[in-house]
Amino acid sequence: MLTTVDDYFDRQKLYDIHVQSTLGIEDEEVALLTNYSDVELIEPGYSQDVLIGDARHVVKLISYHPDHKLNQYLIESGRLPEKSGEISLDAREMIKNHYQIGDKVTLFADRDDTDLSDQFNEIEFEVVGFVNSPRFFTNESRGQTSIAGGQLDAFGVILEEDFNLPVYTDVFASFQGLRELDTFSDEYQHKSREHKANIEQILNEYGPERLSVIRSEAEEEISDAEAKIADGREELNEAREKLDKARAELDDGQEAIRDARKKLEKGYQELIDGESEYKKGLAEFEAEIADAEAQLEAGRKQLEVEADQLEKGFAELEAGEVELNRAAEEIANQRESLIGKQTDFTKLTEGIADLLKIPRQLISVFIPEEELAQLLSETEAIDLNGQTLADLLSGYIAGEVPADTIRQTLDQLEAELESGLQQLDEAEQEIEKGRFELEVGKAELEAGQMKLDEARAELDKQTDLLAQERANAEAELAQARRDLDQGWQEYNEAVDLLEEQANQLAEAEAEYADGLTTFEKENKDALEEIEEAEADIAKAREELAELEEPTYYPFIREDQTQFVQFEENASLLSKLAKIFPAVFFAVAALVTLTTITRMIEEQRGEIGTLKALGYSNLEISLKYYVYALSASLLGVVFGLVIGYTALPIIIFDAYGIMYNLPELILTNYWLYTLIAAAIALLSTVVTAWFVLRSDLKSQAAVLMRPKAPKIGKRILLERITPIWNRLDFIKKVTARNLFRYKQRMLMTILGIAGCAALIITGFGIKGAVEGLVDLQFGRVMKYDAVIILDDGADEEDELSYQAFVESYEGIEQISTVLQQQFEISHPDQLTQDITVMVPKDEKSFTDFIQLKDRTSDQTYQLTDNGAIVTERLADLFDIVVGDIITITDSDNQSYELEISAITENYVGHYLFMNEAVYRSAIDDEVNYNVNLLKHNQDEKWEEAFSEQLMKEDQVINVTFIASMTEAFRDSMESLNVVVVVLIFAAAGLAFVVLYNLTNINISERIRELSTIKVLGFYDNEVTMYIYRENIMLTVMGILTGSIFGRLLFTFVLDTITQDGQMFDPSLHWTSYLYAGLLTFFFSTFVMWMMHHKLKRIDMIEALKSNE
């Protein structure tokens, strides 16, 4: 793994050092770094954190220059940007799933008051590829940022020309000779640290000069700004003076216009007066003329009226005469008509009288129907107020009208005829009277006509005289009119001239007003700008006064968290690789030793025969040496194939969850290969030599005869009579057999114990690894988020932040603490970083961080008696309660603190104290800069909350425990895979041990087993004869392995535990259970296999095997 990463870094030319500064990097600083003696390449660049796309991913944009050699990108698809407006994005899955090549992405700022055009020349980019970078080889995170939620989602690559920044943000460098070194080697890291220290010293020495340059440039800019402000004020004063001068000139013009207007008004008044006199004379003239004409006209009209009256009188006389003649004629006609009607009525009356004399019933009898009809017809025309006389007669005939009514009606009609004749007589008298009056009127009209003619002659005379007087007066008025018109013409010309001058003045006035308005507006704006500029200058001077030397941050590779994590993971694997193989080799060597010894012991007869045939000891030994060597070499080759291919790939793929790395480079480690081969050879060849050495010293005849059995001895159990006497025969045989073959028993117990110890250790580490996250982030740290605050924020920002967190829905509880970094040293240990935490509210602090002893569960409270230190640091530095420890801050100031308690903690080193202890030991001023937050919300809530939170000026960063937990889980999961591999390997080894030892046991006792079969034992009984021994040996091996497992687990855990973390040292009972169950499972499986072998034993051949 380390070789793969080192090769990856070398191929992609990862930087050796990365320099940043609080004030950016100028060309002068780049030149200083370039002149550093050991620099191989130096490449300045730009980077900026922004939001991109609709999803608002938080991306670090990095400048790219085709000529740069360092930090080369590994193209996964597409290409790198070639022109402005192109971008290559991180090949991280979450980015590739959201964007495609050809998509357009837009940059966004995380704050509304941030203008990205001040930082970039382009805002929209086209995606042209997806790339990987050696700078970001972990899959967990792309680092932290001060925008959005505080975590980077990805990186992006754009051309350098698309940035618009005044100074460089980054400088990358490589050093001569480091590329050839392993990046994880002590030599590389030592030289890197040396270069880092040298560069830091060079830059820090330049810091005062950089500050001086900045101050001088700032002073120059401030002076220029002040000069511009002074020039601006001078220009405003000059403009004010010009406006005042124009105002005076306009006022003089207005005065002249007013004088001219007065003169014109006077001339106008004179003209008006003359006009009035003219009009008055004209009016008097016209009035006199009009009066005279009116009198003449009145006389004329009077004459005309009188003439009209005369004419009318003549006409009326003529009309009266005609009317009288017509009336006389009409009266004559009416009289004639009435006389005729009277005659007819008399006849009709007589007929009706005759009718009335006849009774109604007899009328039809006496009067013929035609005659009656004639009578009714003649009376039909006589109207009687709505009905005719015929109607009355018909009514009478019908019996509806009485006869008296008809008689009365006839009498009335007759009276009306008499009255009409009388009226005609009176009308004739009136006509005669009118004729007389007409004659008299005619005479009077003729006399009036004569007078009228005389009046007309007088009127014509007066009309001629008036015409003469009118002509004379009109001539005088016409002259007066000409004189007035001349005066008006001169007046109007003067008025036009005055109006023209007034218009010119008005235009000048308007221009002045516009100028004044513009001046007032611009003057106001200018004054505001001047005031803002003066405020900016004052602020700039204040900031300049407070400006400190730039702080330079040179980062080497080991300063990267991802680098350190990878190295620690690899280191942990290295430690496991040193411990577990040793135990594996020990057990494997034990099994091999037993197997080789048993093989040679079984072939004593063959060795004796060969020796009797004249073969030398060397020739006989070579047979076994070659066999042992062949078996060793085959095992080594097979093990090397598995060890160099399968296992590294499995482990590397497990860590592929955490890291984005190229293909695994399989490297040969000759030292480890030789060690493995040597152990294999020692376990086989040396064992064969050792066993053969004693056998070859014996005579051939001795070797050809079976070894005499050892003298039987009473075992310890036999001496315990109460127990021994209660055992049946089979159990006594089993007990005797166990102790009869002490070497085999010891080998079996040790083999099973070793395998069980490995399995227990594997499960124990697995449990410790899996439990670390839950213990640290579930039991110890009970908060859900850490908010880092700017302790230098102003009151407005603090109030805004407080209002935000108090009003945001979903927050359950907040604890305000001071968090400060220190270092602590010890003669026998590396210097450790330690975090000091001081809560504002001591009572509620335990709701966020549990302070208790891990073994006794005793809880602690912060008191004035001292500070509480975490357990891992106490173990590293041998700290006990009551000790005085010394911590050092970043300014190398030391502080002493008494330890009042040791608390449980698994990740990092912490020192907890109350405010009183902090004030007395470290600083009188407590600047609370962290909020611990508890909530019960999901990931979407955290994303929305962090996005809003990072807009608060007081907030520097926010970290959610859920993301930290996930990162730890992934890291531990990779280690878990390794542990599982070890568990399976240990289980496999346990199976091999049990199989070999059981097989050897059966082979050694084949005649004994054949004998009991001949004696009538059944197959199951024969199997149990052996299996009882195996069970007891397995139980003893498991019990022994449990003790060894506990010791090995503690040793392994102490070995793999890093300085900054602690695993739970307690070994859970399930580890013992799983180890025992697995061992019994393999034991049972082996006995099942051996059972079939026992069933196939040829008893005759077995019993005569010694012959």
Beta strands, then each sheet from edge to edge (+ up, - down):
strand 1: 17-21
strand 2: 39-45
strand 3: 47-52
strand 4: 57-64
strand 5: 74-78
strand 6: 86-90
strand 7: 104-108
strand 8: 124-132
strand 9: 154-159
strand 10: 170-175
strand 11: 383-384
strand 12: 387-388
strand 13: 552-556
strand 14: 785-789
strand 15: 811-826
strand 16: 829-839
strand 17: 867-870
strand 18: 884-888
strand 19: 894-903
strand 20: 910-912
strand 21: 930-935
strand 22: 955-960
sheet 1: 2+ 10- 1+ 13-
sheet 2: 5+ 8- 6- 9+ 4+ 3- 7+
sheet 3: 11+ 12-
sheet 4: 22+ 14- 21+ 15- 16+ 20+ 17- 19- 18+
end
